[in-house]
Amino acid sequence: MVLGTLVGKDDTWVLWAIIIVWATISIFLEQRYQWASTISGAIIALVGAMLLSNFKVIPTSAPVYDTVWDYIVPLSIPLLLFSSNILKIWKESRRLLFIFLIASIGTMIGTTVAFIILNHSVPYLSKIGAMMTGSYIGGGVNFAALSSKLKTPGEMVSSTVVADNSVMALYFLLLIAIPSIPFIKKHFKTHYHSDHTPAAQQSFWQPKKIQLLDIAFSIAAAIAIVAISFKLSELIQHVVPQSNLLLTILVSFFGDFYLLLTTLTLVIVAIWGDFFEKLAGASEIGTFLIYIFFVVIGTPASFVTIVKTAPLLFIFVMIILIFNLGLSLLLGKLLKFNIEEILLASNATAGGPTTAAALAIGKGWTDLVGPILIVGTLGYVIGNYAGTLMYQWLSYIA
């Protein structure tokens, strides 16, 4: 046992039990209680792990944590991408797709501006900017993938999660309030009536039937795709020479494990779209794995570090969201989008497709629930690419 901690770093079974049980409790609290939903399950998972490590119950580093970074995070990516059929997105939701891409560009512009302002005040900001770009175009899976890929220090990852979730809670409240603002009512188009009846919401949030074969196919396909991507990445990096800058850049993109994993999953889902569309449970399993990740990134976090760095990261995140929403409203107005489409697109980039669907249901925009879910999943696909590009760009201008 490691001196100073109740649970040693080699006490594998106990550490796995703590991580998985706390991830489960975080999900339970988030879905059962309004206060927990407001805080978010991610924050509960992270802060709980922080408390355990800061009070010397569990170690700040352990082989179990490395297993989560090396295996659990990559496995979650294809599981969450199985619902992202790029062909279906193009056919069914082109209009929302366009405003979604505008919001994504807003995220990238905002990240660049925030980086220029705060670069000399916050360490590792190019990595954090890349992570937030992936997160504010895609979601938690992109945040996890990019933080793992860029090897961002754990305490900075934790501080970023705290800042992100705190600001996002306020951002959701703003999105809910915007349609009621007189200025917005006067200057923006609206075509959707409100339906706040319980029946309207329950029609969407129905329990899904998941069979054993669904779970088997989901996990088998995900593991196979991860394995193939890993070997392809190794092969490309070994075979392709990096004798000049162009080849080095090509290898950094096409030989990157996470980008290969994303691309391969995207191609497979596009080819066998009907099969993956009927596959139930993959996104639920993937989401649970992401909660395990949130527990683990809380373990190396120091309260002192977070208190020092989180306030500046609050500002960093707020600047990104200001540009995301601002560009969406400006171009959305010029291109004659409805206010509902603009807000849902911004929500889908910043909070992911599920929170955007929740906003649509809560506001009674039920005919936009399906399209925004479809378009929102595109963020999972492009988030890793955008984050990687942003890291290269921020490193260049630093």
C-alpha positions, 0 to 999 in steps of 0.5 A: 500500500502506498504510504499516506493513502487508504487504498494503494495504487496496486489495489486494483479491484478496490480501485475499479470498484470505487471508480465504477460505483462512483460513476454509477452514483453520479449518473443516478443522482443526475437522473433522479434529482434536479439539483444534481442535474443542474450541477451535472453528473460529470461534475459530481463524478469529478469532484467526488474523485477529487475529494477521495484523492485530496483526503488520501483515500485513493492515490493520485496515480495508479495503473488502473487510471492508465487503463482507463486512458489507454483502453476505456476512452478509445473504446467509448469513441466508436460506441458513441459514433455508431449513431452518426451516419453522415449520409443520413445527416446530409439527406435529412437535416441539411438546413440544421446542418448549415447553422450547426457548422456556423456555430462550430466556426464560432467555437473555433474563432472564439477559441482563437480569440480567447487563446490570444487574450489568455495565453500568457496567464494559463499554462497548457492553453493550446492543449486546453483550447484544442480540447474545448474546440472538440468539446464545443463542436462534439462533446465529452467523448471528443474532450476525453479523446483530445485530452488523452491524445495531447497528454494534458496534465490531469489537474488542468483537465479537471480545472477545465471540466469544472469551468466548462460545466459551471459556465454551461449551466448558465449557458443553458439557462440563457438559451432557454430564456432567449426566445422570450426576449422582446428584441429576439421576438421582434427581429427573428423568425419563429415557426414553432408552437410550444407544447409543454405537456408531459405526453410530448416529453414522455413520447421521446424519453422512452426506455429502450429495449436492448437485447443481449445481441445488441450489447455483444455486437456493440462491444465486439464492433467497437473493440475490433475498430479500436484494434484495427485503428491502433494497428493502422496508426502504427503501420502508417507511422512506421512505413511513411518517412517523415523526412520533411515538414509536409510528410510530418504533417500528413503522418500527424493527421493520417497516422493519428490513432484517434483520427483514424479511429474516428474516420474508420468508424464513420466509414463503417457506419456509412456503409452498414448504416441500417445495421448500426441504426438498429443497434440498441445500447451502444451510446448508453455503454459509451456514455457510461465509459465517459463517466468512468473517465470523468471520475479518473480525471478527478483523481490527480486534481489538487483543490489548490490548483483548481482554485488558482486556474479555474477562474481564468478558465471560466473567462476562457470558456465564456469567450468561446461561447460568446463567439459561438452564440454571437456568430450563430445569431448574426449569420442566422439572422442574415440567412433567415434561420428561425430562432429555434434552429439557431439556438438548437444548433448552438446548444448541440455544438456546446452541449451535445445532441442530447441536451439540444434534444432536451431543450427542444422537448422542453420548449415544445419544438418537437418536430426539431427533436429528431433533426437536431439529434441527427445533426448533433451527432455530427459533432462527435465525428468532426470534433477530433479533427477540429480539435487537432487542427486547433492545436496545430493552429494555436501552437503556431500562433503562440 
